[in-house]
Amino acid sequence: MRLIDDLEAEHATIERVVGSLVTFAARCLSGAGLAADAAGYLRFFRLYAGRYHHAREDGVLFPALVRETGAPGDRGPIAVLQADHRAMERLLEELAALADRVDAAEGAVAFQALAMRYATALLHHIDAENSVLLPEAAARFRGAVVLELPGREPDAEETAARDEGERLVRAHPPTDVTGFDRGDGCCACPAYGNPCEGIEREWWSELEWEDARERLGSQ
């Protein structure tokens, strides 16, 4: 499905810019941060990651999962991921309040700490979608014979924000973020256990559980 393929590709772009933000935030501590670059990161995450990427998840992917496959939208993975989107929007607003102070010592320290919180939250979110939500969505859409979902190209502002993100990646090469306490599967998600019980308990039907038990019993 093209929408899911596009979302996964966008995750790779967003992850590169997250790594670049981590580099930039560390450089701010040594006095090498520019307020103009801080504003550029905000535009990327607000317009490309938020208004383009997250909006298509909230407005197209998640409603289609509820409508076409019967996945619950008020609890479990969908509710958690939508709450993540709102929480990251709030973190971006806090970052915006610090963006013009990154060239001052106190502002740089606060910006770096908040940038790390934002980066960690966004990386956990991407891992949950890449390793759980998107593969499960693809399988369920196939089962429901949903071959494609509506999509759109980024508009001029969103494209400019994406291009600015790529410029920032070149200016501030990404820090390796693979060690950010990351992992695949529900058990690696910070929301696992509370409030989400994992995709099997939240989404699986009795028929799916019975099929799983039969497969395990035949091994």
C-alpha positions as CSV (number, residue, x, y, z in Angstrom):
1,M,0.0,0.0,0.0
2,R,1.5,3.3,-1.1
3,L,0.4,5.3,2.0
4,I,2.1,2.9,4.3
5,D,5.2,2.8,2.2
6,D,5.2,6.6,2.1
7,L,4.8,6.9,5.9
8,E,7.8,4.5,6.4
9,A,10.0,6.5,4.0
10,E,9.0,9.7,5.8
11,H,10.0,8.2,9.1
12,A,13.5,7.7,7.7
13,T,13.7,11.4,6.8
14,I,12.3,12.5,10.1
15,E,14.8,10.3,12.0
16,R,17.7,11.9,10.1
17,V,16.5,15.3,11.2
18,V,16.0,14.1,14.8
19,G,19.6,13.0,14.8
20,S,20.7,16.4,13.4
21,L,18.7,18.2,16.1
22,V,20.6,16.2,18.7
23,T,23.9,17.3,17.2
24,F,22.7,20.9,16.9
25,A,21.5,21.0,20.5
26,A,24.9,19.7,21.8
27,R,26.6,22.4,19.7
28,C,24.5,25.0,21.3
29,L,26.1,24.2,24.7
30,S,29.5,25.2,23.2
31,G,28.1,28.5,21.9
32,A,27.9,27.3,18.3
33,G,24.1,27.3,17.9
34,L,22.3,29.7,15.7
35,A,18.8,30.9,16.4
36,A,18.0,30.7,12.7
37,D,18.8,27.0,12.6
38,A,16.7,26.4,15.7
39,A,13.8,28.1,13.9
40,G,14.5,25.8,10.9
41,Y,14.1,22.7,13.0
42,L,10.9,24.0,14.4
43,R,9.5,24.6,10.8
44,F,10.5,21.0,9.8
45,F,8.9,19.3,12.8
46,R,5.8,21.5,12.7
47,L,5.1,21.5,9.0
48,Y,6.6,18.3,7.6
49,A,6.5,15.9,10.6
50,G,3.3,17.5,12.0
51,R,1.1,19.1,9.4
52,Y,2.0,16.6,6.6
53,H,3.1,13.3,8.2
54,H,1.2,13.1,11.5
55,A,-1.9,14.6,9.9
56,R,-2.2,11.8,7.4
57,E,-1.9,9.3,10.1
58,D,-4.5,11.0,12.2
59,G,-6.8,11.9,9.3
60,V,-6.5,8.9,7.0
61,L,-4.6,5.9,8.3
62,F,-6.1,5.6,11.8
63,P,-9.7,6.3,10.8
64,A,-9.4,3.7,8.0
65,L,-8.1,1.1,10.5
66,V,-11.2,1.7,12.6
67,R,-13.6,1.8,9.7
68,E,-12.3,-1.0,7.5
69,T,-10.8,-3.4,10.0
70,G,-12.6,-2.8,13.2
71,A,-9.5,-1.8,15.2
72,P,-10.5,0.2,18.3
73,G,-9.7,3.9,18.1
74,D,-10.4,4.9,21.6
75,R,-7.8,2.7,23.3
76,G,-4.7,0.6,22.5
77,P,-2.2,1.6,19.9
78,I,-4.2,4.1,17.9
79,A,-5.2,6.1,21.0
80,V,-1.5,6.0,22.3
81,L,-0.1,7.2,19.0
82,Q,-2.6,10.0,18.7
83,A,-1.8,11.1,22.2
84,D,1.9,11.0,21.3
85,H,1.2,13.4,18.4
86,R,-0.5,15.9,20.8
87,A,2.3,15.5,23.4
88,M,5.0,16.2,20.8
89,E,3.1,19.3,19.6
90,R,3.3,20.6,23.2
91,L,7.0,19.9,23.4
92,L,7.5,21.8,20.2
93,E,5.7,24.8,21.6
94,E,8.1,24.7,24.6
95,L,11.1,24.4,22.2
96,A,9.8,27.4,20.3
97,A,9.9,29.5,23.4
98,L,13.6,28.8,23.7
99,A,14.6,29.0,20.0
100,D,15.8,32.6,20.1
101,R,17.9,32.0,23.2
102,V,20.1,29.2,22.0
103,D,23.1,31.5,21.7
104,A,22.9,32.3,25.4
105,A,24.3,29.9,28.0
106,E,21.1,29.5,30.0
107,G,18.9,29.2,27.0
108,A,21.2,26.7,25.3
109,V,21.1,24.4,28.4
110,A,17.3,24.5,28.5
111,F,17.0,24.0,24.7
112,Q,19.4,21.0,24.7
113,A,17.5,19.3,27.6
114,L,14.1,19.8,25.9
115,A,15.4,18.8,22.5
116,M,16.6,15.5,24.0
117,R,13.2,14.9,25.5
118,Y,11.5,15.6,22.1
119,A,14.0,13.4,20.2
120,T,13.5,10.5,22.6
121,A,9.7,10.7,22.4
122,L,9.7,11.0,18.6
123,L,12.1,8.1,18.2
124,H,10.1,5.8,20.5
125,H,7.0,6.8,18.5
126,I,8.6,6.0,15.2
127,D,9.8,2.6,16.5
128,A,6.3,1.7,17.7
129,E,4.8,2.6,14.3
130,N,7.5,0.9,12.2
131,S,7.7,-2.3,14.2
132,V,4.1,-2.8,15.3
133,L,1.4,-0.4,13.9
134,L,2.4,-0.2,10.2
135,P,3.0,-4.0,9.6
136,E,-0.2,-4.8,11.5
137,A,-2.1,-2.2,9.5
138,A,-0.8,-3.6,6.2
139,A,-1.8,-7.1,7.1
140,R,-5.3,-6.1,8.3
141,F,-5.9,-4.0,5.2
142,R,-5.0,-6.9,3.0
143,G,-7.4,-9.1,4.9
144,A,-10.1,-6.5,4.4
145,V,-9.2,-6.2,0.7
146,V,-8.4,-2.5,1.1
147,L,-5.7,-2.0,-1.5
148,E,-5.1,1.7,-1.3
149,L,-6.0,4.7,0.8
150,P,-6.2,8.4,-0.1
151,G,-2.9,10.3,-0.1
152,R,-1.5,13.6,-1.1
153,E,1.8,15.3,-1.9
154,P,3.3,17.8,0.5
155,D,2.3,21.4,-0.3
156,A,4.8,24.2,-0.9
157,E,5.3,25.0,2.7
158,E,5.7,21.4,3.7
159,T,8.1,20.8,0.9
160,A,10.2,23.8,1.9
161,A,10.2,22.6,5.5
162,R,11.4,19.1,4.3
163,D,14.1,20.7,2.2
164,E,15.2,22.8,5.2
165,G,15.4,19.7,7.3
166,E,17.7,18.1,4.7
167,R,19.9,21.3,4.7
168,L,20.1,21.1,8.5
169,V,21.2,17.5,8.3
170,R,24.1,18.6,6.0
171,A,25.0,21.5,8.4
172,H,24.7,19.4,11.6
173,P,25.4,15.7,10.7
174,P,23.1,13.4,12.7
175,T,24.2,12.0,16.0
176,D,23.8,8.2,16.1
177,V,20.5,7.7,17.8
178,T,20.4,3.9,17.7
179,G,21.4,3.8,21.4
180,F,18.5,5.9,22.6
181,D,16.9,3.0,24.6
182,R,15.2,1.9,21.4
183,G,13.7,-1.4,20.4
184,D,11.1,-3.2,18.3
185,G,7.7,-4.6,19.3
186,C,5.1,-3.6,21.9
187,C,7.4,-4.5,24.9
188,A,9.8,-1.7,23.8
189,C,7.1,1.0,23.8
190,P,6.9,3.2,26.9
191,A,3.1,2.9,26.9
192,Y,3.2,-0.9,27.0
193,G,1.2,-2.1,30.1
194,N,-0.2,1.3,30.9
195,P,-2.3,2.5,29.1
196,C,-1.8,0.0,26.2
197,E,-1.8,-3.8,26.7
198,G,-0.1,-4.5,23.4
199,I,-1.6,-5.0,20.0
200,E,-2.5,-8.7,20.5
201,R,-4.6,-8.0,23.6
202,E,-6.0,-4.8,22.3
203,W,-6.8,-5.8,18.7
204,W,-6.9,-9.6,18.3
205,S,-10.2,-11.4,17.9
206,E,-10.9,-14.8,19.5
207,L,-10.4,-16.4,16.1
208,E,-6.9,-14.8,15.9
209,W,-6.0,-16.1,19.4
210,E,-7.3,-19.6,18.5
211,D,-5.2,-19.6,15.3
212,A,-2.1,-18.5,17.3
213,R,-2.7,-21.3,19.8
214,E,-3.0,-23.9,17.1
215,R,0.2,-22.7,15.4
216,L,2.1,-22.9,18.7
217,G,0.6,-26.3,19.5
218,S,1.8,-27.7,16.1
219,Q,5.4,-26.7,16.7
